[in-house]
Amino acid sequence: LSLILGLLGGVGLSFFQEYVDDSIRTPEEVERYLRLPMLGAVPELRVKGERSDAGTSPDLEVTLRPTSSGAEAIRTLRASLFLAAPGGLPSRLLITSAQPGEGKTCMAVNLAAALAQTGRRIVVVDCDLRRPRVHKAIGAAQSPGVTNFLAGNADLASVVQSTPQIGLDFIPAGPIPPNPVDLLD
């Protein structure tokens, strides 16, 4: 009797856990529950069996592995951005997420590289003033950057850095300030 009650209790608990789980797992659920249009889906970009440095990083997928499925997904996202707004590509894009480590830098750098491949001039601005990583992804210096510019210690021309890719420049975050909110204020 206790075995049957334990089995029924376990099955009931699993159904209850599934019922209260409100996580979004598919692109269709994003559109259905959040009522947001989906521009594209990019698979998780990982380089298997290699160190993640500037030469093998998934942050440079579009440039280093242009025939990969990840690079193709990013180019599809680029095409969706052109078609999403009536006037074409917006002049500014913001990439953010709720949690650290969800791929903001990877998406920003790859999407910027894909947009630069169309002949546009693109500037990536790293505004992560707590854990900046764009400079590592591109393989360049962290300073001078946004914090130097905001503090009045550098002009705009001195913080813009070029990359090996034609049409792609970036502004690193610069030195990490003790309190980023005060600097932005």
C-alpha positions in Angstrom: 0.0 0.0 0.0 2.8 2.4 0.9 4.5 1.6 -2.4 1.4 2.5 -4.4 0.8 5.7 -2.4 4.5 6.7 -2.9 4.2 6.0 -6.7 1.0 8.0 -7.0 2.4 10.8 -4.9 5.5 11.0 -7.1 3.5 11.0 -10.3 1.2 13.7 -8.8 4.1 15.8 -7.7 5.7 15.6 -11.2 2.4 16.8 -12.8 2.1 19.6 -10.3 5.7 20.7 -11.0 5.1 20.7 -14.7 1.9 22.7 -14.1 3.6 25.5 -12.1 6.7 25.7 -14.4 6.3 28.9 -16.4 9.7 28.9 -18.2 9.7 29.7 -21.9 11.3 26.9 -23.9 10.5 27.5 -27.6 10.5 30.4 -30.0 6.7 29.9 -30.5 6.2 30.3 -26.7 8.0 33.7 -26.9 5.6 34.9 -29.6 2.5 33.4 -27.8 3.1 34.4 -24.2 5.2 37.6 -24.5 3.5 38.8 -27.7 6.8 39.8 -29.2 7.8 39.1 -32.8 10.7 36.7 -33.2 13.4 37.9 -35.6 15.4 34.7 -35.6 16.9 31.9 -33.6 20.7 31.5 -33.2 22.0 28.1 -31.9 24.4 28.1 -29.0 27.8 29.0 -30.5 30.5 26.8 -29.0 33.9 25.8 -30.4 34.4 22.2 -29.4 37.8 21.1 -28.3 39.5 24.4 -28.5 40.5 27.2 -26.1 38.3 30.2 -26.2 40.7 33.0 -27.2 40.6 35.6 -29.9 41.5 33.0 -32.6 38.9 30.4 -31.7 36.2 32.3 -29.9 32.5 31.8 -30.9 32.4 35.7 -30.6 34.0 35.8 -34.1 31.8 33.0 -35.6 30.7 35.1 -38.6 34.3 36.1 -39.4 36.3 32.9 -38.7 33.7 30.3 -39.6 31.5 32.0 -42.3 30.0 28.7 -43.5 28.9 27.4 -40.0 25.3 27.0 -39.1 25.8 29.7 -36.4 27.1 32.2 -38.9 24.2 31.4 -41.2 21.7 32.0 -38.4 23.3 35.3 -37.6 23.1 36.4 -41.2 19.4 35.3 -41.2 18.9 37.5 -38.1 20.6 40.4 -40.0 18.1 39.9 -42.9 15.2 39.9 -40.5 16.4 43.2 -39.0 16.4 44.8 -42.4 12.8 43.6 -43.0 11.5 44.3 -39.5 11.2 48.1 -39.7 9.5 50.0 -42.5 12.5 52.3 -43.0 15.0 49.4 -43.1 17.7 48.8 -40.6 17.5 51.0 -37.4 20.5 53.2 -36.8 21.0 51.9 -33.3 20.5 48.4 -31.8 20.6 47.5 -28.1 21.5 44.0 -27.1 20.7 43.0 -23.5 19.6 40.1 -21.4 18.3 39.4 -17.9 21.3 37.3 -16.7 25.1 37.4 -17.1 26.5 34.8 -19.5 23.6 34.7 -21.9 25.5 35.7 -25.0 25.2 39.5 -25.3 28.8 40.0 -26.3 28.8 37.1 -28.7 25.6 38.3 -30.4 26.7 42.0 -30.5 30.1 41.2 -32.1 28.8 38.6 -34.6 25.8 40.7 -35.6 28.1 43.8 -36.0 30.5 41.7 -38.2 27.5 40.5 -40.3 26.2 44.0 -40.7 29.7 45.3 -41.6 29.9 42.6 -44.3 27.0 44.5 -46.1 29.3 47.5 -46.6 27.9 49.6 -43.7 30.1 51.3 -41.1 29.3 49.7 -37.7 30.5 50.7 -34.3 30.0 48.4 -31.3 29.9 50.2 -28.0 30.7 48.1 -24.9 28.6 49.7 -22.1 29.0 46.8 -19.7 30.7 48.8 -17.0 30.9 45.9 -14.5 32.2 43.0 -16.6 33.2 44.3 -20.1 34.2 41.7 -22.6 34.0 43.1 -26.1 37.7 44.1 -26.1 38.6 40.4 -25.3 36.3 39.1 -28.0 37.9 41.4 -30.6 41.4 41.0 -29.1 42.2 44.6 -28.4 42.9 46.9 -25.5 40.3 47.8 -22.9 41.3 51.4 -22.6 40.6 54.2 -23.5 36.9 53.6 -23.6 33.4 54.7 -22.6 34.4 55.4 -19.0 37.3 57.7 -20.1 34.9 59.5 -22.4 32.2 59.9 -19.8 34.7 61.1 -17.2 35.9 63.8 -19.7 39.4 62.2 -19.9 39.2 61.4 -23.6 37.5 62.6 -26.7 35.4 60.5 -29.0 38.0 60.1 -31.7 40.5 58.7 -29.2 38.2 56.0 -27.8 37.1 54.5 -31.2 39.3 51.6 -32.1 39.4 49.8 -35.4 39.3 46.1 -36.1 40.8 44.0 -38.8 37.4 43.7 -40.5 36.6 46.5 -42.9 33.7 48.7 -41.7 33.8 47.5 -38.1 35.0 49.7 -35.2 34.4 49.5 -31.5 34.5 51.5 -28.4 35.6 49.4 -25.4 34.2 50.0 -21.9 37.5 51.4 -20.5 38.7 51.1 -16.9 36.0 49.6 -14.6 34.8 52.5 -12.4 34.1 51.9 -8.7 30.4 52.8 -9.1 29.2 52.7 -12.7 25.8 54.3 -11.8 27.5 57.4 -10.5 29.5 57.7 -13.7 26.4 57.4 -15.8 24.6 60.0 -13.6 
